[in-house]
């Protein structure tokens, strides 16, 4: 059948770039004294939690394209000014937001990804990863799971993830939004990277609203597509397809 890959050279360049990036990342482990590196890893959840809180509060959206004093941000969001300043300083120290002058902040490339209108918006993924629903299994049941072989999420919530999504619409919407935000980041290179026209049928497992399958169908109208996901996800996605497909 031969390879389906059309852009092998681009893939090789990407793989080499990733190997170089991984080598740079490993320098931290090599250069930092082991006890301090372990302490850094052990306290990393502080950073994650600070990022979650700033995302949940909408700090990046409040700042927008402007430079803004932390007091003004606090007034706009009805927050404690000094506590917000400490949170902003912590996040700026790890590269999220920029303290451009004393007690004044602006968005940068990282914090722009927390803005709701950004094409690279991943705020829902940050909110998902650090949500109470996803945090509890890590903090409460990961240890017991290693002893009893149970799934941590099911131990925390009494049912597996997808059953839980079925019974909790708000969390389901967050989960779906997070998946779609990451999917949007991949762009449309997948349309050109493979020779989809060599097939007759496409099966998209866990395809959510089927946006990728639909894009492939537009380029290859001879194809037929089956999108497989939870019943309510497919039901919600059907409206996007009614004008183009027969159900």
C-alpha positions as YAML, in Angstrom:
chain: A
units: angstrom
residues:
- id: 1
  name: UNK
  ca: [0.00, 0.00, 0.00]
- id: 2
  name: UNK
  ca: [2.90, 2.33, 0.67]
- id: 3
  name: UNK
  ca: [3.14, 5.25, 3.01]
- id: 4
  name: UNK
  ca: [0.24, 7.64, 3.55]
- id: 5
  name: UNK
  ca: [2.59, 10.37, 4.69]
- id: 6
  name: UNK
  ca: [2.92, 13.23, 2.24]
- id: 7
  name: UNK
  ca: [5.20, 15.57, 4.17]
- id: 8
  name: UNK
  ca: [7.89, 13.26, 5.48]
- id: 9
  name: UNK
  ca: [10.56, 15.98, 5.36]
- id: 10
  name: UNK
  ca: [8.45, 18.32, 7.52]
- id: 11
  name: UNK
  ca: [7.87, 15.51, 10.02]
- id: 12
  name: UNK
  ca: [11.59, 14.78, 10.26]
- id: 13
  name: UNK
  ca: [12.36, 18.46, 10.90]
- id: 14
  name: UNK
  ca: [9.71, 18.54, 13.62]
- id: 15
  name: UNK
  ca: [11.08, 15.38, 15.24]
- id: 16
  name: UNK
  ca: [14.60, 16.82, 15.31]
- id: 17
  name: UNK
  ca: [13.31, 20.07, 16.79]
- id: 18
  name: UNK
  ca: [11.50, 18.12, 19.52]
- id: 19
  name: UNK
  ca: [14.63, 16.12, 20.33]
- id: 20
  name: UNK
  ca: [16.56, 19.37, 20.67]
- id: 21
  name: UNK
  ca: [13.85, 20.85, 22.90]
- id: 22
  name: UNK
  ca: [13.88, 17.74, 25.09]
- id: 23
  name: UNK
  ca: [17.65, 17.96, 25.39]
- id: 24
  name: UNK
  ca: [17.36, 21.57, 26.57]
- id: 25
  name: UNK
  ca: [14.70, 20.58, 29.10]
- id: 26
  name: UNK
  ca: [16.92, 17.85, 30.50]
- id: 27
  name: UNK
  ca: [19.60, 20.46, 31.28]
- id: 28
  name: UNK
  ca: [17.56, 21.50, 34.32]
- id: 29
  name: UNK
  ca: [17.97, 18.04, 35.83]
- id: 30
  name: UNK
  ca: [21.68, 18.03, 35.02]
- id: 31
  name: UNK
  ca: [22.54, 21.52, 36.27]
- id: 32
  name: UNK
  ca: [20.35, 21.89, 39.35]
- id: 33
  name: UNK
  ca: [21.44, 20.12, 42.56]
- id: 34
  name: UNK
  ca: [19.20, 17.05, 43.00]
- id: 35
  name: UNK
  ca: [17.61, 18.08, 46.35]
- id: 36
  name: UNK
  ca: [16.57, 21.45, 44.97]
- id: 37
  name: UNK
  ca: [15.24, 19.88, 41.77]
- id: 38
  name: UNK
  ca: [13.13, 17.45, 43.79]
- id: 39
  name: UNK
  ca: [11.76, 20.32, 45.89]
- id: 40
  name: UNK
  ca: [10.95, 22.22, 42.70]
- id: 41
  name: UNK
  ca: [9.06, 19.24, 41.26]
- id: 42
  name: UNK
  ca: [7.28, 18.65, 44.56]
- id: 43
  name: UNK
  ca: [5.93, 22.19, 44.70]
- id: 44
  name: UNK
  ca: [4.98, 22.46, 41.03]
- id: 45
  name: UNK
  ca: [1.29, 22.08, 41.89]
- id: 46
  name: UNK
  ca: [1.46, 25.56, 43.47]
- id: 47
  name: UNK
  ca: [2.17, 26.97, 40.03]
- id: 48
  name: UNK
  ca: [-0.61, 24.93, 38.47]
- id: 49
  name: UNK
  ca: [-3.09, 26.09, 41.10]
- id: 50
  name: UNK
  ca: [-2.09, 29.73, 40.73]
- id: 51
  name: UNK
  ca: [-2.56, 29.44, 36.96]
- id: 52
  name: UNK
  ca: [-5.98, 27.85, 37.46]
- id: 53
  name: UNK
  ca: [-7.18, 30.59, 39.81]
- id: 54
  name: UNK
  ca: [-6.00, 33.38, 37.49]
- id: 55
  name: UNK
  ca: [-7.72, 31.63, 34.57]
- id: 56
  name: UNK
  ca: [-10.94, 31.07, 36.48]
- id: 57
  name: UNK
  ca: [-11.02, 34.73, 37.56]
- id: 58
  name: UNK
  ca: [-10.46, 35.96, 34.00]
- id: 59
  name: UNK
  ca: [-7.34, 38.01, 34.74]
- id: 60
  name: UNK
  ca: [-5.98, 37.79, 31.18]
- id: 61
  name: UNK
  ca: [-9.30, 38.99, 29.75]
- id: 62
  name: UNK
  ca: [-9.42, 41.85, 32.26]
- id: 63
  name: UNK
  ca: [-5.97, 43.07, 31.18]
- id: 64
  name: UNK
  ca: [-6.69, 42.65, 27.47]
- id: 65
  name: UNK
  ca: [-4.28, 44.55, 25.22]
- id: 66
  name: UNK
  ca: [-3.40, 47.12, 27.87]
- id: 67
  name: UNK
  ca: [-0.87, 47.54, 30.62]
- id: 68
  name: UNK
  ca: [-2.73, 47.61, 33.91]
- id: 69
  name: UNK
  ca: [-1.92, 48.18, 37.57]
- id: 70
  name: UNK
  ca: [-2.70, 45.25, 39.84]
- id: 71
  name: UNK
  ca: [-4.95, 47.53, 41.92]
- id: 72
  name: UNK
  ca: [-6.99, 48.32, 38.81]
- id: 73
  name: UNK
  ca: [-7.23, 44.64, 37.89]
- id: 74
  name: UNK
  ca: [-8.40, 43.89, 41.44]
- id: 75
  name: UNK
  ca: [-11.02, 46.64, 41.28]
- id: 76
  name: UNK
  ca: [-12.29, 45.39, 37.94]
- id: 77
  name: UNK
  ca: [-12.61, 41.81, 39.17]
- id: 78
  name: UNK
  ca: [-13.62, 42.69, 42.77]
- id: 79
  name: UNK
  ca: [-10.58, 41.01, 44.33]
- id: 80
  name: UNK
  ca: [-8.25, 41.66, 47.26]
- id: 81
  name: UNK
  ca: [-5.57, 43.91, 45.76]
- id: 82
  name: UNK
  ca: [-2.52, 42.72, 47.69]
- id: 83
  name: UNK
  ca: [-3.35, 39.04, 47.28]
- id: 84
  name: UNK
  ca: [-3.87, 39.49, 43.56]
- id: 85
  name: UNK
  ca: [-0.53, 41.30, 43.28]
- id: 86
  name: UNK
  ca: [1.23, 38.36, 44.96]
- id: 87
  name: UNK
  ca: [-0.49, 35.93, 42.60]
- id: 88
  name: UNK
  ca: [0.51, 38.01, 39.58]
- id: 89
  name: UNK
  ca: [4.12, 38.24, 40.77]
- id: 90
  name: UNK
  ca: [4.26, 34.47, 41.14]
- id: 91
  name: UNK
  ca: [2.86, 33.87, 37.68]
- id: 92
  name: UNK
  ca: [5.11, 36.50, 36.11]
- id: 93
  name: UNK
  ca: [8.13, 34.77, 37.71]
- id: 94
  name: UNK
  ca: [7.35, 31.61, 35.68]
- id: 95
  name: UNK
  ca: [6.67, 33.53, 32.47]
- id: 96
  name: UNK
  ca: [2.86, 33.90, 32.62]
- id: 97
  name: UNK
  ca: [2.08, 37.65, 32.40]
- id: 98
  name: UNK
  ca: [4.79, 40.31, 32.43]
- id: 99
  name: UNK
  ca: [5.41, 42.83, 35.19]
- id: 100
  name: UNK
  ca: [6.41, 45.68, 32.91]
- id: 101
  name: UNK
  ca: [6.95, 48.11, 35.80]
- id: 102
  name: UNK
  ca: [6.32, 47.99, 39.51]
- id: 103
  name: UNK
  ca: [2.83, 46.57, 40.21]
- id: 104
  name: UNK
  ca: [1.85, 46.95, 36.55]
- id: 105
  name: UNK
  ca: [1.21, 43.93, 34.34]
- id: 106
  name: UNK
  ca: [0.44, 43.10, 30.75]
- id: 107
  name: UNK
  ca: [-0.27, 39.94, 28.81]
- id: 108
  name: UNK
  ca: [2.51, 38.10, 27.02]
- id: 109
  name: UNK
  ca: [2.61, 35.12, 24.67]
- id: 110
  name: UNK
  ca: [1.74, 32.68, 27.44]
- id: 111
  name: UNK
  ca: [-1.03, 34.61, 29.14]
- id: 112
  name: UNK
  ca: [-2.56, 35.43, 25.75]
- id: 113
  name: UNK
  ca: [-3.46, 31.74, 25.59]
- id: 114
  name: UNK
  ca: [-5.76, 32.35, 28.58]
- id: 115
  name: UNK
  ca: [-7.79, 35.03, 26.79]
- id: 116
  name: UNK
  ca: [-11.21, 33.84, 25.68]
- id: 117
  name: UNK
  ca: [-10.92, 35.49, 22.26]
- id: 118
  name: UNK
  ca: [-7.45, 34.22, 21.41]
- id: 119
  name: UNK
  ca: [-7.11, 31.78, 18.48]
- id: 120
  name: UNK
  ca: [-4.68, 29.88, 20.72]
- id: 121
  name: UNK
  ca: [-7.02, 29.92, 23.69]
- id: 122
  name: UNK
  ca: [-6.51, 26.91, 26.00]
- id: 123
  name: UNK
  ca: [-8.22, 28.35, 29.08]
- id: 124
  name: UNK
  ca: [-10.81, 25.56, 29.19]
- id: 125
  name: UNK
  ca: [-8.07, 22.94, 29.20]
- id: 126
  name: UNK
  ca: [-6.40, 24.70, 32.15]
- id: 127
  name: UNK
  ca: [-9.76, 24.83, 33.94]
- id: 128
  name: UNK
  ca: [-10.38, 21.15, 33.18]
- id: 129
  name: UNK
  ca: [-7.00, 19.89, 34.38]
- id: 130
  name: UNK
  ca: [-7.28, 21.77, 37.67]
- id: 131
  name: UNK
  ca: [-11.01, 21.40, 38.25]
- id: 132
  name: UNK
  ca: [-12.19, 19.79, 41.51]
- id: 133
  name: UNK
  ca: [-13.43, 16.82, 39.51]
- id: 134
  name: UNK
  ca: [-9.99, 16.15, 38.02]
- id: 135
  name: UNK
  ca: [-7.94, 17.21, 41.05]
- id: 136
  name: UNK
  ca: [-9.61, 14.98, 43.62]
- id: 137
  name: UNK
  ca: [-8.41, 11.70, 42.06]
- id: 138
  name: UNK
  ca: [-4.81, 12.95, 42.09]
- id: 139
  name: UNK
  ca: [-4.88, 14.26, 45.64]
- id: 140
  name: UNK
  ca: [-7.19, 11.73, 47.31]
- id: 141
  name: UNK
  ca: [-7.20, 8.37, 45.58]
- id: 142
  name: UNK
  ca: [-4.02, 7.96, 43.54]
- id: 143
  name: UNK
  ca: [-2.22, 6.35, 46.49]
- id: 144
  name: UNK
  ca: [-5.05, 3.94, 47.34]
- id: 145
  name: UNK
  ca: [-5.40, 3.08, 43.63]
- id: 146
  name: UNK
  ca: [-1.81, 1.85, 43.57]
- id: 147
  name: UNK
  ca: [-2.71, -0.52, 46.39]
- id: 148
  name: UNK
  ca: [-6.11, -1.77, 45.28]
- id: 149
  name: UNK
  ca: [-5.88, -1.46, 41.49]
- id: 150
  name: UNK
  ca: [-9.02, 0.66, 41.22]
- id: 151
  name: UNK
  ca: [-9.37, 3.62, 38.84]
- id: 152
  name: UNK
  ca: [-8.68, 6.84, 40.85]
- id: 153
  name: UNK
  ca: [-11.44, 8.85, 39.14]
- id: 154
  name: UNK
  ca: [-14.04, 6.16, 39.81]
- id: 155
  name: UNK
  ca: [-12.93, 5.87, 43.43]
- id: 156
  name: UNK
  ca: [-13.35, 9.62, 43.92]
- id: 157
  name: UNK
  ca: [-16.66, 10.03, 42.11]
- id: 158
  name: UNK
  ca: [-18.33, 6.63, 42.24]
- id: 159
  name: UNK
  ca: [-18.35, 6.15, 38.45]
- id: 160
  name: UNK
  ca: [-15.95, 6.31, 35.55]
- id: 161
  name: UNK
  ca: [-15.16, 9.51, 33.69]
- id: 162
  name: UNK
  ca: [-17.56, 9.11, 30.78]
- id: 163
  name: UNK
  ca: [-20.49, 8.05, 32.97]
- id: 164
  name: UNK
  ca: [-19.74, 11.06, 35.17]
- id: 165
  name: UNK
  ca: [-19.80, 13.32, 32.11]
- id: 166
  name: UNK
  ca: [-23.20, 11.92, 31.17]
- id: 167
  name: UNK
  ca: [-24.61, 12.89, 34.57]
- id: 168
  name: UNK
  ca: [-22.93, 16.29, 35.02]
- id: 169
  name: UNK
  ca: [-23.74, 18.61, 32.09]
- id: 170
  name: UNK
  ca: [-21.65, 21.54, 33.31]
- id: 171
  name: UNK
  ca: [-18.51, 19.43, 33.61]
- id: 172
  name: UNK
  ca: [-19.34, 17.73, 30.31]
- id: 173
  name: UNK
  ca: [-19.45, 21.14, 28.60]
- id: 174
  name: UNK
  ca: [-16.06, 22.04, 30.11]
- id: 175
  name: UNK
  ca: [-14.58, 18.71, 28.98]
- id: 176
  name: UNK
  ca: [-15.91, 19.15, 25.45]
- id: 177
  name: UNK
  ca: [-14.70, 22.74, 25.24]
- id: 178
  name: UNK
  ca: [-11.24, 21.73, 26.43]
- id: 179
  name: UNK
  ca: [-10.98, 18.97, 23.82]
- id: 180
  name: UNK
  ca: [-12.13, 21.29, 21.05]
- id: 181
  name: UNK
  ca: [-9.69, 24.04, 22.06]
- id: 182
  name: UNK
  ca: [-6.72, 21.69, 21.78]
- id: 183
  name: UNK
  ca: [-8.07, 20.27, 18.52]
- id: 184
  name: UNK
  ca: [-8.20, 23.79, 17.10]
- id: 185
  name: UNK
  ca: [-4.49, 24.26, 17.84]
- id: 186
  name: UNK
  ca: [-3.50, 21.49, 15.45]
- id: 187
  name: UNK
  ca: [-4.65, 23.57, 12.50]
- id: 188
  name: UNK
  ca: [-5.47, 21.97, 9.15]
- id: 189
  name: UNK
  ca: [-2.15, 20.38, 8.27]
- id: 190
  name: UNK
  ca: [-3.74, 16.95, 8.72]
- id: 191
  name: UNK
  ca: [-5.74, 17.62, 5.54]
- id: 192
  name: UNK
  ca: [-2.57, 17.69, 3.46]
- id: 193
  name: UNK
  ca: [-0.32, 15.38, 5.49]
- id: 194
  name: UNK
  ca: [-2.10, 12.19, 4.44]
- id: 195
  name: UNK
  ca: [-3.60, 10.91, 1.23]
- id: 196
  name: UNK
  ca: [-7.16, 10.59, 2.49]
- id: 197
  name: UNK
  ca: [-8.46, 10.02, -1.04]
- id: 198
  name: UNK
  ca: [-7.06, 6.49, -1.06]
- id: 199
  name: UNK
  ca: [-9.82, 5.36, 1.28]
- id: 200
  name: UNK
  ca: [-13.55, 4.86, 1.00]
- id: 201
  name: UNK
  ca: [-14.55, 5.26, 4.64]
- id: 202
  name: UNK
  ca: [-13.27, 7.28, 7.59]
- id: 203
  name: UNK
  ca: [-13.97, 6.36, 11.22]
- id: 204
  name: UNK
  ca: [-13.30, 9.12, 13.76]
- id: 205
  name: UNK
  ca: [-13.24, 7.54, 17.24]
- id: 206
  name: UNK
  ca: [-13.85, 10.07, 19.99]
- id: 207
  name: UNK
  ca: [-14.46, 12.66, 17.28]
- id: 208
  name: UNK
  ca: [-16.61, 15.05, 19.36]
- id: 209
  name: UNK
  ca: [-18.46, 17.31, 16.92]
- id: 210
  name: UNK
  ca: [-16.72, 15.67, 13.98]
- id: 211
  name: UNK
  ca: [-15.06, 18.84, 12.73]
- id: 212
  name: UNK
  ca: [-11.96, 17.01, 11.49]
- id: 213
  name: UNK
  ca: [-13.97, 14.36, 9.69]
- id: 214
  name: UNK
  ca: [-16.14, 17.03, 8.10]
- id: 215
  name: UNK
  ca: [-13.11, 18.96, 6.88]
- id: 216
  name: UNK
  ca: [-11.70, 15.79, 5.31]
- id: 217
  name: UNK
  ca: [-15.05, 15.11, 3.60]
- id: 218
  name: UNK
  ca: [-15.04, 18.58, 2.07]
- id: 219
  name: UNK
  ca: [-11.67, 17.84, 0.48]
- id: 220
  name: UNK
  ca: [-12.64, 14.26, -0.43]
- id: 221
  name: UNK
  ca: [-16.38, 14.17, -1.19]
- id: 222
  name: UNK
  ca: [-16.17, 10.54, -2.32]
- id: 223
  name: UNK
  ca: [-15.43, 9.46, 1.26]
- id: 224
  name: UNK
  ca: [-17.99, 8.40, 3.83]
- id: 225
  name: UNK
  ca: [-17.41, 9.18, 7.51]
- id: 226
  name: UNK
  ca: [-18.53, 7.65, 10.79]
- id: 227
  name: UNK
  ca: [-17.98, 9.75, 13.92]
- id: 228
  name: UNK
  ca: [-18.02, 7.69, 17.11]
- id: 229
  name: UNK
  ca: [-18.60, 9.36, 20.48]
- id: 230
  name: UNK
  ca: [-21.08, 9.39, 23.37]
- id: 231
  name: UNK
  ca: [-24.75, 9.59, 22.30]
- id: 232
  name: UNK
  ca: [-25.37, 13.11, 23.60]
- id: 233
  name: UNK
  ca: [-22.18, 14.40, 21.98]
- id: 234
  name: UNK
  ca: [-23.29, 13.03, 18.61]
- id: 235
  name: UNK
  ca: [-26.77, 14.44, 19.13]
- id: 236
  name: UNK
  ca: [-25.36, 17.91, 19.72]
- id: 237
  name: UNK
  ca: [-23.01, 17.57, 16.75]
- id: 238
  name: UNK
  ca: [-25.77, 16.51, 14.38]
- id: 239
  name: UNK
  ca: [-26.92, 20.10, 13.84]
- id: 240
  name: UNK
  ca: [-23.51, 20.93, 12.35]
- id: 241
  name: UNK
  ca: [-23.85, 18.14, 9.81]
- id: 242
  name: UNK
  ca: [-27.52, 18.22, 8.76]
- id: 243
  name: UNK
  ca: [-26.88, 20.45, 5.77]
- id: 244
  name: UNK
  ca: [-24.07, 18.26, 4.50]
- id: 245
  name: UNK
  ca: [-24.81, 14.67, 5.48]
- id: 246
  name: UNK
  ca: [-27.75, 12.28, 5.58]
- id: 247
  name: UNK
  ca: [-28.47, 10.64, 8.94]
...
